[in-house]
Amino acid sequence: MNRSGVPEPDIDYAPKSYICRRAQEPLVLDGRLDKPFWAAADWTDEFVDIEGDRRPKPAKRTRVKMLWDDDYFYFAAELIEDQIWATLTERDSVIFYDNDFEIFIDPDGDSHQYYEFEINALNTVWDLLLVKPYRDGGPPVNGWDMNGLRTAVHIDGELNKPGAANRMWSVEVAMPWSSLRECAAEARPPAPGEFWRVNFSRVEWRVEAAGGEYRKVINSDTGKPYPEDNWVWSPMGLVNMHYPELWGYVLFADGDGRHSFELPEDERVKWELRKLYYRERNYFAEHGKYTKDMKSLMRDGEQWSIKPEAETTRSLFQISAPSTDGKSVFCIREDGKLWKE
Protein backbone atom coordinates (compact mmCIF):
# COMPACT_ATOMS: atom_id res chain seq x y z
CA MET A 1 0.00 0.00 0.00
CA ASN A 2 1.26 3.47 -0.93
CA ARG A 3 1.48 5.54 2.24
CA SER A 4 3.49 8.46 0.91
CA GLY A 5 2.31 12.02 1.23
CA VAL A 6 -0.19 13.52 -1.20
CA PRO A 7 0.24 17.14 -2.37
CA GLU A 8 -2.88 19.15 -1.52
CA PRO A 9 -4.11 21.29 -4.43
CA ASP A 10 -3.81 25.02 -3.87
CA ILE A 11 -7.25 25.91 -5.21
CA ASP A 12 -10.78 26.69 -4.11
CA TYR A 13 -13.25 23.98 -5.07
CA ALA A 14 -14.98 25.37 -8.14
CA PRO A 15 -14.73 22.86 -11.04
CA LYS A 16 -16.05 24.00 -14.41
CA SER A 17 -19.38 22.66 -15.67
CA TYR A 18 -20.86 22.05 -19.13
CA ILE A 19 -24.28 21.14 -20.48
CA CYS A 20 -23.79 18.36 -23.04
CA ARG A 21 -26.72 18.33 -25.46
CA ARG A 22 -27.90 15.56 -27.76
CA ALA A 23 -26.53 15.38 -31.27
CA GLN A 24 -29.17 15.87 -33.95
CA GLU A 25 -27.46 13.90 -36.73
CA PRO A 26 -24.65 11.38 -37.28
CA LEU A 27 -21.10 12.73 -37.20
CA VAL A 28 -18.97 12.42 -40.33
CA LEU A 29 -15.47 12.91 -38.90
CA ASP A 30 -12.99 15.03 -40.85
CA GLY A 31 -11.57 17.16 -38.04
CA ARG A 32 -13.42 20.27 -39.21
CA LEU A 33 -15.67 22.01 -36.70
CA ASP A 34 -17.45 24.44 -39.03
CA LYS A 35 -20.31 22.09 -39.93
CA PRO A 36 -23.95 21.78 -38.87
CA PHE A 37 -23.28 18.86 -36.52
CA TRP A 38 -21.51 21.14 -34.02
CA ALA A 39 -23.79 24.19 -34.39
CA ALA A 40 -25.98 23.22 -31.41
CA ALA A 41 -23.04 22.73 -29.03
CA ASP A 42 -21.66 25.54 -26.89
CA TRP A 43 -17.96 26.15 -26.48
CA THR A 44 -16.41 25.53 -23.08
CA ASP A 45 -14.63 28.34 -21.34
CA GLU A 46 -11.18 28.95 -22.80
CA PHE A 47 -8.44 26.88 -21.21
CA VAL A 48 -6.34 28.25 -18.36
CA ASP A 49 -3.03 27.20 -16.85
CA ILE A 50 -3.22 23.90 -14.95
CA GLU A 51 -2.35 25.73 -11.71
CA GLY A 52 -5.16 28.23 -12.24
CA ASP A 53 -4.85 31.91 -11.39
CA ARG A 54 -1.37 31.42 -9.93
CA ARG A 55 0.03 31.32 -13.47
CA PRO A 56 -0.41 33.58 -16.54
CA LYS A 57 -3.21 32.89 -18.98
CA PRO A 58 -2.22 30.70 -21.94
CA ALA A 59 -0.78 32.52 -24.93
CA LYS A 60 -2.85 30.45 -27.38
CA ARG A 61 -6.58 29.77 -27.16
CA THR A 62 -7.99 26.29 -26.65
CA ARG A 63 -11.67 25.39 -26.31
CA VAL A 64 -13.91 22.35 -26.67
CA LYS A 65 -17.45 21.35 -27.65
CA MET A 66 -19.30 18.20 -26.54
CA LEU A 67 -22.41 16.33 -27.71
CA TRP A 68 -23.84 12.87 -27.11
CA ASP A 69 -26.30 10.36 -28.53
CA ASP A 70 -27.23 6.75 -27.87
CA ASP A 71 -23.95 5.46 -29.29
CA TYR A 72 -21.18 8.00 -28.70
CA PHE A 73 -19.72 10.73 -26.53
CA TYR A 74 -18.49 13.37 -29.02
CA PHE A 75 -15.69 15.91 -28.57
CA ALA A 76 -14.46 18.77 -30.75
CA ALA A 77 -11.31 20.70 -29.83
CA GLU A 78 -9.96 23.88 -31.41
CA LEU A 79 -6.26 24.64 -30.74
CA ILE A 80 -5.04 28.00 -32.04
CA GLU A 81 -1.45 27.43 -33.16
CA ASP A 82 1.17 29.08 -35.37
CA GLN A 83 3.66 26.18 -34.96
CA ILE A 84 1.86 22.99 -35.97
CA TRP A 85 4.07 19.94 -35.58
CA ALA A 86 4.02 16.30 -34.53
CA THR A 87 6.48 13.40 -34.70
CA LEU A 88 4.87 10.32 -33.12
CA THR A 89 3.08 7.89 -35.42
CA GLU A 90 2.74 4.68 -33.35
CA ARG A 91 -0.45 4.14 -31.36
CA ASP A 92 0.01 4.25 -27.59
CA SER A 93 3.24 6.21 -27.85
CA VAL A 94 3.74 8.74 -25.08
CA ILE A 95 1.88 11.37 -27.06
CA PHE A 96 2.57 14.28 -24.70
CA TYR A 97 6.19 14.23 -25.87
CA ASP A 98 4.59 16.09 -28.81
CA ASN A 99 2.17 18.97 -28.49
CA ASP A 100 -1.14 17.26 -27.86
CA PHE A 101 -4.78 17.41 -26.80
CA GLU A 102 -5.96 15.19 -23.94
CA ILE A 103 -9.29 13.97 -22.55
CA PHE A 104 -9.81 12.55 -19.05
CA ILE A 105 -13.07 10.86 -18.00
CA ASP A 106 -14.13 9.46 -14.61
CA PRO A 107 -17.68 8.18 -15.20
CA ASP A 108 -18.72 7.53 -11.59
CA GLY A 109 -16.63 10.19 -9.88
CA ASP A 110 -14.95 7.93 -7.33
CA SER A 111 -11.42 8.83 -8.61
CA HIS A 112 -10.74 5.17 -9.51
CA GLN A 113 -11.23 3.37 -12.83
CA TYR A 114 -10.96 6.28 -15.25
CA TYR A 115 -9.83 6.96 -18.82
CA GLU A 116 -7.08 9.02 -20.39
CA PHE A 117 -6.90 9.85 -24.10
CA GLU A 118 -4.20 11.80 -25.95
CA ILE A 119 -3.92 12.81 -29.62
CA ASN A 120 -1.36 14.77 -31.65
CA ALA A 121 -1.61 16.64 -34.94
CA LEU A 122 -0.76 13.44 -36.86
CA ASN A 123 -3.96 11.86 -35.48
CA THR A 124 -1.87 9.41 -33.44
CA VAL A 125 -3.64 8.39 -30.25
CA TRP A 126 -2.80 6.98 -26.83
CA ASP A 127 -5.74 5.57 -24.91
CA LEU A 128 -5.37 3.97 -21.52
CA LEU A 129 -7.29 3.02 -18.43
CA LEU A 130 -6.15 4.02 -14.95
CA VAL A 131 -7.06 1.61 -12.15
CA LYS A 132 -6.41 4.42 -9.66
CA PRO A 133 -4.34 7.63 -9.65
CA TYR A 134 -0.56 7.36 -9.53
CA ARG A 135 -0.58 8.97 -6.06
CA ASP A 136 -2.53 5.93 -4.85
CA GLY A 137 -0.26 3.37 -6.43
CA GLY A 138 -2.52 2.73 -9.39
CA PRO A 139 -0.95 1.32 -12.56
CA PRO A 140 -1.92 2.55 -16.02
CA VAL A 141 -3.30 -0.18 -18.27
CA ASN A 142 -1.53 0.76 -21.50
CA GLY A 143 -2.73 -2.36 -23.29
CA TRP A 144 -6.35 -1.27 -22.97
CA ASP A 145 -7.83 0.03 -26.22
CA MET A 146 -11.11 1.86 -26.70
CA ASN A 147 -12.87 -0.40 -29.18
CA GLY A 148 -14.81 1.57 -31.76
CA LEU A 149 -12.93 4.83 -31.15
CA ARG A 150 -13.14 7.28 -34.07
CA THR A 151 -10.86 10.32 -34.47
CA ALA A 152 -9.94 12.92 -37.07
CA VAL A 153 -7.60 15.93 -37.22
CA HIS A 154 -7.82 18.98 -39.48
CA ILE A 155 -4.80 21.23 -40.08
CA ASP A 156 -5.54 24.87 -40.86
CA GLY A 157 -2.06 25.51 -42.20
CA GLU A 158 0.79 23.06 -42.91
CA LEU A 159 2.09 20.34 -40.64
CA ASN A 160 5.81 20.29 -39.76
CA LYS A 161 6.64 23.26 -42.00
CA PRO A 162 8.20 26.23 -40.20
CA GLY A 163 7.18 29.54 -41.70
CA ALA A 164 3.84 28.28 -42.98
CA ALA A 165 0.72 30.39 -42.52
CA ASN A 166 -0.65 28.33 -39.66
CA ARG A 167 -3.83 29.24 -37.82
CA MET A 168 -4.90 26.19 -35.81
CA TRP A 169 -5.42 22.46 -35.68
CA SER A 170 -8.73 20.92 -34.68
CA VAL A 171 -9.76 17.49 -33.44
CA GLU A 172 -12.94 15.40 -33.53
CA VAL A 173 -13.32 12.36 -31.29
CA ALA A 174 -16.22 9.91 -31.01
CA MET A 175 -15.95 7.59 -27.98
CA PRO A 176 -18.46 4.72 -27.93
CA TRP A 177 -20.47 4.10 -24.80
CA SER A 178 -19.87 0.38 -25.38
CA SER A 179 -16.28 1.04 -24.21
CA LEU A 180 -16.84 3.90 -21.75
CA ARG A 181 -19.48 1.97 -19.81
CA GLU A 182 -16.71 -0.33 -18.50
CA CYS A 183 -15.90 2.10 -15.67
CA ALA A 184 -19.35 3.63 -15.32
CA ALA A 185 -21.84 3.19 -12.51
CA GLU A 186 -23.97 0.10 -13.17
CA ALA A 187 -21.82 -0.45 -16.30
CA ARG A 188 -24.13 1.72 -18.41
CA PRO A 189 -24.07 4.99 -20.36
CA PRO A 190 -25.30 8.14 -18.60
CA ALA A 191 -28.99 8.98 -18.46
CA PRO A 192 -30.33 12.48 -19.08
CA GLY A 193 -29.82 14.61 -15.99
CA GLU A 194 -26.75 12.67 -14.80
CA PHE A 195 -23.20 14.00 -14.86
CA TRP A 196 -19.75 12.52 -15.43
CA ARG A 197 -16.42 14.03 -14.35
CA VAL A 198 -14.37 15.19 -17.35
CA ASN A 199 -11.35 17.36 -18.00
CA PHE A 200 -9.15 18.35 -20.92
CA SER A 201 -5.50 19.25 -21.20
CA ARG A 202 -3.33 20.77 -23.90
CA VAL A 203 0.42 20.15 -23.73
CA GLU A 204 2.47 22.88 -25.40
CA TRP A 205 6.26 22.68 -25.80
CA ARG A 206 8.57 25.60 -26.53
CA VAL A 207 9.95 25.01 -30.06
CA GLU A 208 12.02 26.81 -32.66
CA ALA A 209 12.73 26.36 -36.36
CA ALA A 210 16.05 24.66 -37.12
CA GLY A 211 17.14 22.90 -40.30
CA GLY A 212 13.71 23.19 -41.84
CA GLU A 213 11.90 21.57 -38.90
CA TYR A 214 10.63 22.34 -35.43
CA ARG A 215 12.83 21.42 -32.49
CA LYS A 216 12.25 21.79 -28.78
CA VAL A 217 14.21 24.69 -27.30
CA ILE A 218 16.98 23.43 -25.04
CA ASN A 219 17.67 25.08 -21.69
CA SER A 220 21.43 25.67 -21.68
CA ASP A 221 21.53 25.33 -17.88
CA THR A 222 20.06 21.81 -17.87
CA GLY A 223 20.80 20.52 -21.37
CA LYS A 224 17.15 19.47 -21.61
CA PRO A 225 14.04 20.98 -23.21
CA TYR A 226 12.22 23.60 -21.19
CA PRO A 227 9.26 22.16 -19.27
CA GLU A 228 6.04 22.02 -21.25
CA ASP A 229 3.05 24.23 -20.57
CA ASN A 230 -0.12 22.50 -19.43
CA TRP A 231 -3.34 24.30 -20.32
CA VAL A 232 -6.62 22.85 -19.08
CA TRP A 233 -10.37 23.41 -19.01
CA SER A 234 -10.92 23.01 -15.26
CA PRO A 235 -7.83 24.10 -13.27
CA MET A 236 -6.15 21.67 -10.88
CA GLY A 237 -4.19 23.87 -8.46
CA LEU A 238 -1.04 21.81 -9.07
CA VAL A 239 0.81 20.33 -12.06
CA ASN A 240 -0.93 16.96 -12.05
CA MET A 241 -3.97 15.95 -14.09
CA HIS A 242 -4.48 12.79 -12.05
CA TYR A 243 -6.70 14.35 -9.39
CA PRO A 244 -10.09 13.31 -10.84
CA GLU A 245 -11.95 14.99 -7.98
CA LEU A 246 -11.00 18.36 -9.51
CA TRP A 247 -12.21 17.65 -13.04
CA GLY A 248 -15.23 19.42 -14.47
CA TYR A 249 -18.87 18.33 -14.37
CA VAL A 250 -20.48 17.39 -17.69
CA LEU A 251 -24.27 17.19 -17.40
CA PHE A 252 -25.98 15.12 -20.09
CA ALA A 253 -29.12 16.92 -21.28
CA ASP A 254 -31.99 15.69 -23.43
CA GLY A 255 -34.31 17.67 -25.67
CA ASP A 256 -34.21 21.36 -26.48
CA GLY A 257 -35.22 22.68 -23.09
CA ARG A 258 -33.10 25.08 -21.06
CA HIS A 259 -30.68 23.41 -18.68
CA SER A 260 -28.31 24.63 -16.02
CA PHE A 261 -25.92 22.95 -13.61
CA GLU A 262 -25.91 23.55 -9.89
CA LEU A 263 -23.30 21.80 -7.80
CA PRO A 264 -25.10 19.20 -5.65
CA GLU A 265 -24.56 19.78 -1.96
CA ASP A 266 -23.19 16.26 -1.57
CA GLU A 267 -20.31 17.17 -3.89
CA ARG A 268 -19.14 19.56 -1.17
CA VAL A 269 -19.30 16.73 1.34
CA LYS A 270 -17.13 14.63 -0.95
CA TRP A 271 -14.64 17.46 -1.38
CA GLU A 272 -14.29 17.96 2.37
CA LEU A 273 -13.67 14.24 2.79
CA ARG A 274 -11.09 14.47 0.02
CA LYS A 275 -9.23 17.23 1.85
CA LEU A 276 -9.11 15.05 4.96
CA TYR A 277 -7.77 12.20 2.81
CA TYR A 278 -4.90 14.42 1.60
CA ARG A 279 -4.09 15.45 5.14
CA GLU A 280 -4.41 11.97 6.62
CA ARG A 281 -1.97 10.66 4.03
CA ASN A 282 0.41 13.53 4.75
CA TYR A 283 0.05 12.93 8.49
CA PHE A 284 1.18 9.34 7.97
CA ALA A 285 4.14 10.44 5.86
CA GLU A 286 5.27 12.65 8.75
CA HIS A 287 4.36 10.54 11.79
CA GLY A 288 4.37 6.95 10.51
CA LYS A 289 0.77 6.38 11.58
CA TYR A 290 -2.75 7.63 10.88
CA THR A 291 -4.78 9.76 13.27
CA LYS A 292 -8.38 9.38 14.41
CA ASP A 293 -8.44 13.03 15.52
CA MET A 294 -10.08 14.72 12.55
CA LYS A 295 -10.10 18.09 14.27
CA SER A 296 -6.31 18.06 14.15
CA LEU A 297 -6.57 17.94 10.35
CA MET A 298 -9.13 20.77 10.15
CA ARG A 299 -7.19 24.01 10.27
CA ASP A 300 -8.19 27.14 12.16
CA GLY A 301 -10.22 29.56 10.07
CA GLU A 302 -11.50 26.91 7.63
CA GLN A 303 -15.21 26.40 7.09
CA TRP A 304 -16.39 22.79 7.31
CA SER A 305 -19.91 21.47 6.78
CA ILE A 306 -19.21 17.88 7.88
CA LYS A 307 -18.57 16.19 11.20
CA PRO A 308 -16.29 13.36 10.12
CA GLU A 309 -15.44 10.16 11.93
CA ALA A 310 -12.35 8.05 11.33
CA GLU A 311 -11.31 4.46 11.84
CA THR A 312 -7.63 3.57 11.58
CA THR A 313 -5.24 0.64 11.76
CA ARG A 314 -1.48 0.54 11.26
CA SER A 315 -1.86 0.61 7.48
CA LEU A 316 -5.48 1.58 6.74
CA PHE A 317 -7.96 4.35 7.39
CA GLN A 318 -11.58 5.11 6.59
CA ILE A 319 -13.13 8.54 7.08
CA SER A 320 -16.90 8.95 6.86
CA ALA A 321 -19.48 11.71 6.96
CA PRO A 322 -23.27 11.81 6.45
CA SER A 323 -24.80 12.97 3.19
CA THR A 324 -26.57 16.32 3.32
CA ASP A 325 -30.00 14.68 3.70
CA GLY A 326 -28.70 12.39 6.43
CA LYS A 327 -30.02 9.26 4.68
CA SER A 328 -26.64 7.82 3.71
CA VAL A 329 -22.94 8.08 4.45
CA PHE A 330 -19.95 8.93 2.27
CA CYS A 331 -16.66 7.15 2.96
CA ILE A 332 -13.09 7.57 1.78
CA ARG A 333 -10.14 5.29 2.44
CA GLU A 334 -6.35 5.44 2.29
CA ASP A 335 -6.10 4.74 -1.46
CA GLY A 336 -8.48 7.59 -2.29
CA LYS A 337 -11.50 5.49 -3.14
CA LEU A 338 -14.71 7.37 -2.26
CA TRP A 339 -18.13 5.74 -2.09
CA LYS A 340 -21.63 6.04 -0.70
CA GLU A 341 -23.19 3.62 1.79
PyMOL commands that set and color helices and strands:
alter all, ss='L'
color gray80, all
select helices_A, chain A and resi 36-38+52-54+95-97+134-136+177-183+185-187+244-246+265-287+294-297
alter helices_A, ss='H'
color red, helices_A
select strands_A, chain A and resi 17-22+48-49+62-68+72-80+100-106+114-119+125-130+140-141+150-156+168-176+195-204+207-210+213-216+218-219+224-225+229-232+248-252+309-312+317-322+329-333+338-340
alter strands_A, ss='S'
color yellow, strands_A
deselect
rebuild
show_as cartoon
